[in-house]
Amino acid sequence: MTLDWPALMRAGMRGLGLPPRTFWELTPAELAFLLGAGDGRLPMDRAGLAELAARFPDTGDDPDGRT
């Protein structure tokens, strides 16, 4: 994969007004997010799954009979 660094630098430093140091400290994913790519959500990790399970525990009373 080839990146168009001049275009990315223009977008980051001119378009977003990032100082050069801040631009170069960003990961490609962070820069893509700042430029509007994707929806900004990260995949669920183990901690997120544990939190979800705690908020919505399996009780066995699913009205659709799926538990």
SVG drawing of the C-alpha trace seen along z (x, -y; Angstrom):
<svg xmlns="http://www.w3.org/2000/svg" viewBox="-42 -25 49 47">
<polyline fill="none" stroke="black" stroke-width="0.4" points="0.0,0.0 1.3,-3.4 0.3,-6.5 0.2,-9.9 2.1,-11.7 2.0,-15.2 -1.8,-14.9 -2.1,-13.6 0.2,-16.3 -1.9,-19.0 -5.1,-17.5 -3.6,-17.2 -1.6,-20.4 -3.5,-22.8 -6.9,-21.3 -7.1,-20.3 -4.6,-22.9 -2.4,-20.3 1.1,-21.3 3.7,-19.1 4.7,-17.4 1.1,-16.5 0.6,-15.2 3.6,-12.9 2.6,-11.6 -0.8,-10.4 -1.3,-6.8 -2.8,-6.2 -6.1,-5.1 -6.2,-8.4 -5.5,-10.5 -8.2,-8.6 -10.7,-9.3 -9.8,-13.0 -10.3,-13.2 -13.8,-11.6 -13.1,-8.0 -15.1,-5.3 -17.6,-5.8 -15.1,-6.2 -16.1,-3.1 -13.6,-0.5 -14.3,3.2 -15.5,4.5 -12.8,5.8 -13.0,8.3 -13.7,5.5 -16.5,4.2 -18.1,7.7 -17.8,8.2 -19.6,4.8 -22.3,5.7 -22.8,9.1 -23.1,7.4 -25.6,4.9 -27.7,7.6 -27.2,10.9 -28.7,14.1 -31.7,14.9 -33.3,17.7 -36.6,15.8 -36.1,14.8 -39.7,14.5 -38.4,15.8 -37.1,19.0 -33.5,18.5 -31.9,19.1"/>
</svg>
